[in-house]
Structure formats: C-alpha cells, structure tokens
Amino acid sequence: MAYATNPILTGFNPDPSILCVGNDYYIATSTFEWFPGVQIHHSTDLIHWELICHPLERLSQLNMIGEPDSCGIWAPCLSYCEGTYYLIYTDVKSFIGMFKNTHNYLVTATDIRGPWSEPVYLNSSGFDPSLFHDTDGKKYLLNMLMDHRSFSTKFGGIIIQEYSPEKKALVGEPVNIFKGTQLRFTEGPHLYHLDDYYYLMTAEGGTGYEHAVTMARSKTLYGPYEVDPKNPLLTAWHDPLNPLQKAGHGSLTKGHNGKWYLAHLCARPVGKDRLCILGRETALEEVVFKDGWLRLANGGNTPCERVEIDGIETTSIIEKKYLLEDFDQDAYSIHLQTLRVPLGAAASLTERKGYLRLYGRESFSSFHHQSLLAHRQQSFYTEVTTKLDFRPKNFQTMAGLVYYYNSLSYYYLYVSEDETAGRVLSIISCILGKGTQPIGAGISLPETGEIYLRLTTDKETAQFSYSLEGNSFIKVGTELDATVLSDDYYASTGHIMFTGAFIGICCQDLSGQGAYADFDSFEYKEL
C-alpha cells in the first residue's frame, strides 16, 4: 500500500485548490507578492508532486509594482470544464487598515502548462474567488464579501453571481448565500453540486491556529444553506500536539480511483513559541460522504500525517529537494522567483556566459524594483550556496545572499566597499524594520576574485559562512534566529502577514552608478 506524507507541498504553498482531470492531479497555490504568480503542481499518484508552471507570467496578467508585503495573489481557484482550464485569482493591492482593495480576475488555457490567456476582470467586492460549473452548464463566481464598516465583522458572507463566458463578464446581481458560523472570518468558498445537494465549503476561524474547514448544504443554489451539525470538518485547534497545525482552507476533488480527497492548508510549528518557519503548506486528506455530509476518512476532524492511497503501486519515498542552477541556459529554474515583477533588463544570462548578471537596483525596503532572485525554504534543514563575482563601487553598492521574509525582516550576507577596509563581507540583520550590522564593517576581502557565500538552516537557527576557494567555509557572525522570519512572529507583534521565508541572490545600487554582480551558481540543498 502507498501513502501520501503530509505536507505534500512543503514550504509556503498555501490556499490549495485541487483538481483531477483524467489521470492527472493539479494543485494551485497562492504566491502573494512573488512573481510569476500562482504555483501549479502536478501528480499522477497524489504522492509525488512536480512544479510545472506559473500561469501568471506576463505583466499584462499580473503587475504588482508598489504592492505592500503579503499583497498580490491570494487564494487562486483552479477548475476544468469541456477542454478548458479556468484559473480565478485575486490581486490584492492593499489590506492594512480599514479597507482591502481586492481585484478578481479570470484566465483560461487549453493546456495546463499554458500559455494562459489575458485576464478578464470580474469584480472587487472581496477576496478568495471561486468559479463553480453547475451541472446545467451555467457558471457562477463566488467570493467572500469584504465589509469595511467599523461596526461589522469585515467578513460579510459568501456572495454568488452568474458568469457569462460569451460576454466574459458577470451578469445579474450578486446574492449573499451564507453568512458563516460562530467560527467567524468566513472566506475561501468552494461550491460542489453532488446528487441532491449543493455543498458549500468555506474556510473559517482566521489564518492562525483556529483555522478550520466548514461545510454547509442546500437543495437549491441560492440557499438557504444548512450548516453541518458536526462542524468543523477539519481543524487542529483542539489538538495542539498534532504536528500539522492551522488546518483549514480546503478544496475537494474526486480521484481517478473513485475516492474523494481534500487538499488543505497547514503549518508545522517549532520551538516553545510554536512559530512556523516554513510558512503555510499544503496537506491532503481522504474524505467520505456519510449520511449526506462530508467526513474525514480517519473518523475524526484533525489532519493526518499519512494518507493511504488505494490503487497506487508505488513507494512513498520523499526525496529531499535539490537544485543546482549554473546559469548556463537561456532561462533560470522554475523554482526561482522575483518580487512583484520580473527582473527584465535588470538581469542578463548573456552578458557573461555561464553567469547571471544582476544590475543593482533598489533596497529591500522597496515595493517597486528589486534585483532579487530567490528559492522558497521548503525544509527546516537546508544549505544554500552561491558563487559571486562582484567589485563594488562604494558602500552604497552591495551584492550577496539573503534570507528573506519580507521588506522589514531579513538577514543579508553581502559584499560591499568600505572607505577604510576596502572590499568587505558583512551582515545586515533587519527585524520588523529595525536594521543592525552585527559585525560592523565586516571582514576584509581581496580586492578582486570570486567568493562563495552560504546559508545553513537548522530548524530554529541559521548560520552564514563564506569561502574563497569553495572547499573550507568560515562562519560569519553568530547563529541567527530563524523563527523571526515567520507569520507567527509578526502576529505576536500585532501585525498580520501571510508568506514564508525565501533564500536568494541579489544586488543593490543605491548610488545609481550602474553597479552589477555576476553569479556563477546557486545551489539549494536539503540536508
């Protein structure tokens, strides 16, 4: 017997939307401010998953210039009907304060790998849009209704409105079909028409430890919807020892083996403060219909670490992820992403053969133009190494290796120029916007020559090191606290963020004198 081991998509892969087409399974997940937008993974056995595309790869589809941290792509919904794949997504322009600016779009493709169409604008009334294909051929958009009024809960319920493929627009008027349960924060709707019922699945309880998947049903599309008396379908709130926490935001599909599966969000806390360094991930559960309601096959309502997959003859060997990008091709790996927009003219794979040249742009504080290319952290134990050739012009030009959560929280091992010491290697530690340089001006380096930079993560801690020849590495500074690069650390300070840690290469030129850095390689290895 074969088993899927949870989480099936590790490291910052939240808000899953699962789909089965023939013998193929697909999961779409949120990418927030990282470009290109939306990750789609593919599997034929629900056990082994491969990242195959980012559908939103053109600026005409997604332009996040100026968008603050944790904005961008929220909760995509992937569906399929009569030879066409549909992807619905929200591009959040802002969410801090009284208002959220949430624009919802639709793109389509006849091949899941693309190309995907130009976007069709739908509405801006709330986030977490979902496209429902009813059995009579009609299509409907669902999304949570954002209510900015101070006396309201902000979460105004789930609205539905018909979508016309011919007009490429919503038609009729939106109807509020579900106000939610006592768990509150009703979002993430998905609708399914099975036998005599319309089943409405929602996410409730917020995005933290009280997160849950809830169910309601109705014999008519517009309701009223009856809440499952045994709600929630899934949560880890009352099971704090379960390694999979924050279970919620689910999506349902029927597998080609005849069984039903629920993909859902989860997170794995570490340390006494239960902080989730890897961000929110994707897990899988088998579900069954019993007495007209959906139930977990395990008989409870908490997530499982392993899920038995019938009809599959394979071993559940989870391979550690490895990427060696030597920049010898005409494009870099699909596993590397940029912030908000593509690098464009700020990067070149041809100026120096076998190298990625990054032209210095703005600092990490910028919501506009950064020269940063990064890999999401997908294991507690990683080793990331890059080989860099950089001759800085002055102290305002920098290049190196960054351990990045967002514009306010990161650790940066960088090469720069000091008026007294010459070319130096130093560290910037920035936590919640407060920046320090723990080793001062840093370590003096030869004025020319390549340097290897490395970051090693060990669950709650991380350590920078460097080498001039690539064999023996010397530690730089002391161990770093990796837990501060997490949603939970922000939550403890009263802020809300939604992403995960990345490790990447970058270059800044704050003087505007045209500085650039050449990267010979980037290696991501799980230990």
Long-range contacts (C-beta under 8 A, 24 or more apart in sequence): 1-308, 1-309, 1-310, 2-45, 2-47, 2-308, 2-309, 2-312, 2-313, 2-314, 2-315, 2-316, 3-47, 3-306, 3-307, 3-308, 3-309, 3-316, 4-46, 4-47, 4-284, 4-306, 4-307, 4-309, 4-316, 5-47, 5-305, 5-306, 5-316, 5-318, 6-244, 6-266, 6-283, 6-284, 6-303, 6-304, 6-305, 6-306, 6-307, 7-244, 7-266, 7-268, 7-281, 7-282, 7-283, 8-46, 8-47, 8-49, 8-263, 8-282, 8-283, 8-284, 9-41, 9-49, 9-281, 9-282, 10-278, 10-281, 10-321, 10-378, 10-379, 11-278, 11-279, 11-281, 11-376, 11-377, 11-378, 11-379, 11-500, 12-278, 12-279, 12-280, 12-281, 12-376, 12-377, 12-378, 12-499, 12-500, 12-501, 12-502, 13-39, 13-41, 13-280, 13-281, 13-282, 14-249, 14-265, 14-279, 14-280, 14-281, 14-282, 14-498, 15-74, 15-75, 15-76, 15-128, 15-188, 15-249, 15-265, 15-280, 16-249, 16-250, 16-251, 16-263, 16-264, 16-265, 16-282, 17-75, 17-76, 17-77, 17-78, 17-79, 17-130, 17-190, 17-251, 17-263, 18-78, 18-251, 18-252, 18-253, 18-261, 18-262, 18-263, 19-78, 19-79, 19-80, 19-253, 20-253, 20-254, 20-255, 20-256, 21-80, 21-112, 22-256, 23-256, 24-112, 25-253, 25-255, 26-78, 26-112, 27-78, 27-263, 27-282, 28-55, 28-76, 28-77, 28-78, 28-87, 29-76, 29-282, 30-73, 30-74, 30-75, 30-76, 30-498, 31-72, 31-73, 31-337, 32-70, 32-71, 32-72, 32-73, 32-74, 32-498, 32-499, 33-64, 33-67, 33-68, 33-69, 33-70, 33-71, 33-72, 33-339, 33-340, 33-499, 34-72, 34-337, 34-338, 34-339, 34-499, 34-502, 35-62, 35-64, 35-337, 35-338, 35-339, 35-340, 35-341, 35-342, 36-62, 36-337, 36-342, 37-61, 37-62, 37-64, 37-72, 37-73, 37-89, 38-73, 38-76, 38-87, 38-89, 40-78, 40-112, 42-112, 45-309, 45-312, 45-314, 46-255, 46-261, 46-284, 46-307, 46-309, 46-312, 47-309, 47-312, 47-314, 47-316, 48-314, 51-334, 51-335, 52-112, 52-113, 52-334, 53-112, 53-113, 53-114, 53-334, 54-334, 54-337, 55-87, 55-107, 55-109, 55-114, 55-116, 56-89, 56-107, 56-116, 57-114, 57-116, 59-341, 59-342, 60-118, 60-119, 61-107, 61-116, 61-118, 61-119, 62-91, 62-119, 63-341, 64-91, 64-340, 64-341, 65-340, 65-341, 65-367, 65-368, 65-369, 66-340, 66-367, 66-368, 67-92, 67-93, 67-94, 67-340, 67-367, 68-94, 68-95, 68-96, 68-367, 69-367, 69-406, 69-407, 69-408, 69-497, 69-499, 70-95, 70-406, 70-496, 70-497, 70-498, 70-499, 71-95, 72-340, 74-102, 74-127, 74-128, 74-498, 75-127, 75-128, 75-129, 75-187, 75-188, 75-249, 77-129, 77-130, 77-131, 77-190, 77-251, 79-131, 79-132, 79-133, 81-133, 81-139, 83-110, 84-108, 84-109, 84-110, 85-109, 85-110, 85-111, 85-112, 86-131, 87-116, 88-122, 88-129, 88-130, 88-131, 88-141, 89-129, 90-127, 90-128, 90-129, 90-143, 92-127, 98-148, 98-150, 99-148, 100-126, 100-127, 100-146, 100-148, 102-126, 102-127, 102-146, 104-129, 104-141, 104-143, 106-131, 106-163, 120-168, 120-169, 122-163, 122-169, 122-170, 123-161, 123-170, 123-174, 125-159, 125-174, 126-156, 126-159, 127-187, 128-187, 128-188, 128-189, 128-203, 130-189, 130-190, 130-191, 131-163, 132-160, 132-190, 132-191, 132-192, 132-193, 134-193, 134-221, 135-193, 138-162, 139-163, 139-164, 139-165, 140-191, 140-221, 141-170, 142-189, 142-190, 142-191, 143-189, 144-186, 144-187, 144-188, 144-189, 145-174, 145-176, 153-184, 153-185, 155-180, 155-184, 155-185, 155-186, 155-187, 157-186, 158-186, 158-189, 158-200, 158-202, 160-191, 160-221, 160-222, 175-222, 177-218, 177-221, 177-222, 177-223, 177-225, 178-202, 178-216, 178-223, 178-225, 180-204, 180-214, 181-214, 181-227, 181-231, 183-210, 183-212, 183-214, 183-231, 183-232, 186-214, 187-249, 188-248, 188-249, 188-250, 190-250, 190-251, 190-252, 192-252, 194-289, 197-292, 198-225, 199-294, 200-225, 201-233, 201-250, 201-251, 201-252, 201-294, 203-248, 203-249, 203-250, 203-265, 204-232, 204-248, 205-232, 205-235, 205-237, 205-248, 207-246, 207-248, 207-249, 207-280, 207-487, 207-496, 207-498, 208-246, 208-488, 208-491, 209-236, 209-237, 209-240, 209-245, 209-246, 209-274, 210-235, 210-237, 211-235, 211-236, 211-237, 211-246, 211-247, 211-248, 211-249, 211-265, 212-237, 212-247, 212-248, 213-247, 213-248, 213-249, 213-250, 213-262, 213-264, 215-293, 215-294, 217-292, 217-293, 228-293, 228-294, 230-293, 230-295, 230-301, 232-301, 233-262, 233-287, 233-294, 233-295, 233-296, 233-301, 234-262, 234-264, 234-285, 234-296, 234-301, 234-302, 234-303, 235-301, 235-302, 236-266, 236-302, 236-303, 238-302, 239-302, 242-302, 242-303, 243-268, 243-305, 244-268, 244-283, 244-303, 244-304, 244-305, 245-269, 245-274, 245-276, 246-276, 246-280, 247-283, 247-302, 247-303, 252-287, 252-294, 257-309, 257-310, 257-311, 257-312, 259-286, 259-310, 260-286, 260-287, 260-288, 260-289, 260-294, 261-285, 261-286, 261-287, 261-307, 262-286, 262-287, 262-294, 262-296, 264-303, 266-303, 267-487, 269-488, 270-380, 270-459, 270-460, 270-483, 271-459, 271-460, 271-483, 273-483, 273-488, 273-492, 274-488, 275-460, 275-483, 275-486, 275-488, 275-489, 276-486, 276-487, 276-488, 277-377, 277-380, 277-459, 277-460, 277-482, 277-483, 277-485, 277-486, 277-501, 278-377, 278-378, 278-379, 278-380, 278-500, 278-501, 279-376, 279-486, 279-487, 279-499, 279-500, 279-501, 280-487, 280-498, 280-500, 320-379, 320-525, 320-526, 320-527, 321-378, 321-379, 321-524, 321-526, 322-524, 322-525, 322-526, 323-375, 323-522, 323-523, 323-524, 323-525, 324-521, 324-522, 324-523, 325-521, 325-522, 325-523, 326-354, 326-520, 326-521, 327-354, 327-355, 327-356, 327-519, 327-520, 327-521, 327-522, 328-353, 328-354, 332-356, 332-373, 335-375, 335-376, 335-524, 336-373, 336-374, 336-375, 336-504, 336-522, 337-373, 337-374, 337-375, 337-376, 337-502, 338-370, 338-372, 338-373, 338-374, 339-370, 339-372, 340-367, 340-368, 340-370, 341-369, 343-371, 343-373, 346-371, 347-371, 347-373, 352-518, 354-520, 355-389, 355-518, 355-519, 355-520, 356-505, 356-518, 356-519, 356-522, 357-516, 357-517, 357-518, 357-519, 358-399, 358-505, 358-506, 358-507, 358-516, 358-517, 358-518, 358-519, 359-507, 359-509, 359-514, 359-515, 359-516, 360-397, 360-398, 360-399, 360-507, 360-508, 360-509, 360-510, 360-514, 360-515, 360-516, 360-517, 361-507, 361-508, 361-509, 362-508, 362-510, 363-508, 363-510, 364-402, 364-404, 364-407, 364-410, 364-412, 364-430, 364-508, 365-407, 365-408, 366-407, 367-407, 370-506, 370-508, 371-506, 371-507, 371-508, 372-402, 372-404, 372-504, 372-505, 372-506, 373-504, 373-505, 373-506, 373-522, 374-402, 374-404, 374-502, 374-503, 374-504, 374-505, 374-506, 375-502, 375-503, 375-504, 375-522, 375-524, 376-500, 376-501, 376-502, 377-457, 377-500, 377-501, 377-502, 377-503, 378-526, 379-457, 379-526, 379-527, 380-457, 380-458, 380-459, 381-457, 381-458, 381-459, 381-526, 381-527, 382-455, 382-456, 382-457, 382-503, 382-524, 382-525, 382-526, 382-527, 383-454, 383-455, 383-456, 383-457, 383-523, 383-525, 383-527, 384-454, 384-455, 384-456, 384-503, 384-522, 384-523, 384-524, 384-525, 385-452, 385-453, 385-454, 385-521, 385-522, 385-523, 385-525, 386-452, 386-453, 386-454, 386-505, 386-519, 386-520, 386-521, 386-522, 386-523, 387-450, 387-451, 387-452, 387-470, 387-519, 387-520, 387-521, 388-415, 388-450, 388-451, 388-452, 388-453, 388-505, 388-517, 388-518, 388-519, 388-520, 389-449, 389-450, 389-451, 389-517, 389-518, 389-519, 389-520, 390-415, 390-451, 390-507, 390-517, 390-518, 391-423, 391-447, 391-448, 392-416, 392-417, 392-423, 392-515, 393-417, 393-509, 393-511, 393-513, 393-515, 394-511, 394-513, 395-419, 396-508, 396-509, 396-510, 396-511, 397-507, 397-508, 397-509, 397-510, 397-511, 397-513, 397-515, 398-507, 398-508, 399-505, 399-506, 399-507, 399-508, 399-515, 399-517, 400-425, 400-453, 400-505, 400-506, 401-453, 401-454, 401-455, 401-464, 401-503, 401-504, 401-505, 402-503, 402-504, 402-505, 402-506, 403-455, 403-457, 403-462, 403-480, 403-482, 403-485, 403-501, 403-502, 403-503, 404-485, 404-501, 404-502, 404-503, 404-504, 405-484, 405-485, 405-486, 405-497, 405-499, 405-500, 405-501, 405-502, 406-497, 406-499, 408-432, 408-433, 409-433, 409-484, 409-485, 409-489, 409-490, 410-485, 411-455, 411-462, 411-464, 411-480, 411-485, 412-506, 413-453, 413-455, 413-464, 413-466, 413-476, 415-445, 415-451, 415-517, 416-442, 418-442, 422-447, 423-447, 425-451, 425-453, 425-466, 425-476, 427-464, 427-476, 427-477, 429-480, 431-484, 432-484, 432-490, 432-493, 432-495, 438-477, 438-478, 439-476, 439-477, 443-476, 450-520, 455-503, 456-527, 457-482
